[in-house]
Amino acid sequence: MNQTVGPRQAQRLRTRRALLDAALSLLEEQNLGSLGLREVTRAAGVATTAFYRHFPDVEELGIALVDEALENLQEGISSIFDSSGIAAQRIDQAVDLMAGLVRAYPAHLRFIVRERHGGVRRVREAVAGRLDGFARGMAENLAADPLGAGWSPADLLMLARLYVDHMVMTASAYLAAALEGNAWADVTDTARRQLRLIHAGRLNWAGAHGA
């Protein structure tokens, strides 16, 4: 199959990227519910008609941003839970990954943190749905781990959702902290300690969850 992108398709991709980047930039100062279509197209430097070739409305653009924002998070965390190694190493890897993602994609993660409980229902539902799908995939990984022996599917999903919530909470804490210095280091230390506490509870839960 010919994978060459022609000039017209390349232009379409550039326009779509410009719209997404413009929206992300504008969303640094406002939420999606207050974002106007003309505002986005003006910032992107494209005609309003060009917007409709990519998205039917601003909400669909927001859903595209949700998918884009969560893709790297899902791939990175899944790779950690798929890997071998002692718990402390995997905890450190998970926190370091979140720190790296916040540094690399602050606007994307700020958008997710804000819109997870924001005012645009379809986007809020998209965030919840993607995170829940992420948690369900993680629960399958946890079931294959020897520590998952004897756990019910419901309890594995509960643990996976706890991990996902912790990752989002950690991203929010990093975004609120300075990129360097004590504030950033404090977030890292707290996130690691919280994950170690979750892990300690995991080690003791299998014998207690049926009580």
N, C-alpha and C positions, 0 to 999 in steps of 0.2 A: 504493500500500500504506500502511495506517495504521501510523505509527511511534510512536504514543502508547503509553507504558508505563503499564499499569494499576496500581492500588494493590498488588495481590498480587505482580505481577512486580517492582515497585519494592522491596517488602519482601524478596523473594528476593535481589535484587541487593545490598541493604544487608547482609543476613545473610552472603552470600558474601564481601563486602568485609570485614566484621568478622572472619570466620574467617581470611582471608588476612593481614589486618593483625595479628591476635593472634598468628598463627604467626610472622610476621616479627619481632615484638617479642620473643617467647620465644626465637627462634633467634639473637638477639644474644648470648645467654649459653650456648647449647648447640647441638649438631648435631641434624639431623633424626632420626637413629637413636634418640635418647634422648627425642624429643618424644612425649608421650602425647595421645591423642584427647581425653580428659576435661580435660587441662591446657589444650588449645586452646579447647574450648568454654567452659570456666570463664572464661578470659581474654577471650573474645569476648562473654560474657554471653548465651549461647544454650544451649538444651537439646541434649543429646547426639543426640537424634533429628533435630534440625535439621541437624547435620553431614552425616548420611547422605543428605539431600536434595541435597547439593552434591558430596560426594566419597565414594567407597566406603571410603577409608582415608586415613591420614595421608600415605602415599607419593603418592597421587594429588593431594593438596593440594600436596605438594612439587613435583610436576611442573607444576602450575598456576603455582606461583611461578617456576619455571624459565622458562616461556613469558613471563610478565609481566616478569621481570627482563631478558630478552634482547631483548624487542621494541624498546625505545628504542635499545639499542646497535646492533642490526642496521639500523634505519632511519637512524640518524645516520651510521654509518660508510659505509653504502651511498651515501648522498647525497654524501659527500665523494669517494668513488671514481668517482661518476658525474659529478662536476663537472669543469670545466676549470680551468686554472691551473698555475703552475709547481710543481715538486715541493716546494720549501721551504714554499710557502703551504699546500699540502695536508697536509704533515706537521704544521705548526703547528695547522691546523684539527683534525686527528685527535687530537692530544694535548689541545688545549683542550676538545674534545668529551668525552674521557674524564674530564678534571678536572671538567667541568660535571656529568656523569652521577654521578660519585662524590659530589659535593656534594648533588645532588638526590635520589639514590636509594642512599644508603650501605648500608642494610639489604639491599636487593635484591642489590647487587653483592657484599657480604660473603657472602651466602648462596651465590651462584654460585662464588665463589673457594673457599669451604670445601667445598661439596658436589661440586665438579668431581672431586675425588679422595676423596670421603667414603665412608662405610660402607654407604649405602643403594644397592643395585645399580641399581634401576630409575631412581632419580633421577640417579645418576651417568651412566647410559646416556642419559638424557634430555638432560643437559647436553652430553655428547659429541656426540649426534646433532644437536642444535640448532646447536652451534658448527660441526660439519662441514657442515651444510647452509648455514650462513652463509658458510663458506669456499668452498664450491662456487659459490655465487652470486657471490661476489667474484671467483673465478677467471674467470667469464664476463666480468665487467667488465674484468679485466686483459687478457683476450684481445682485447677491442675497442680497447684502448689501443695506439697506435703502438709503444710500447716492448715490447708483447707479440708483435710480429711475429717469427716464427721459433721461438717457444717451443712446446714440446710441451705437450699438455693436462696431463700428469703434473707437469711443472715449474711450470706456472701454478698448479696446485692446491697444490703444495709452497709456493710463494711466498704464496699466499692464506692457507694455514694458519699460516705464519710471522707474517703480519700479525695474524691472529686471536689467536695465542698472545701476541704482544706486547701487544695491547690488554688481555687478561686480566691479564697480568703487571703492566702499568702500573696497572690498577685496584687490584690487590693492593698495589702500592707506595704508591699514594695513600692507601688505607685504613689502612696502617700508619704513615703520616706525619701530623704535625700539619696541621690545615687551613690554617694560615697560617704565615708565616715561612720560615726557610731550608730546613727539611725538605721542605715542599711544593714550594718552588722547585727544590730539588735533584732531586726526582722529575721535574718538568717538563723540566728541562734534560737529564737522563739519557735520558728517553723520546724527546725530539727527536733527541738524538745517535744513539741506537740506530736510529731510523727512517732517519736520514740514512745510516747505515752500511749498512742493508739496501738502501736505494735505490742506493747506490754499487755494491753487489754486483750488484744487478739490471742496472745499466747494462753490466756486464762479463760477465754470465752467458751471454747469448745466444750469444756466440762460443765459450764454453768448455764449455757443458753437453753437447755431443756428443762431447767428447774422452774 
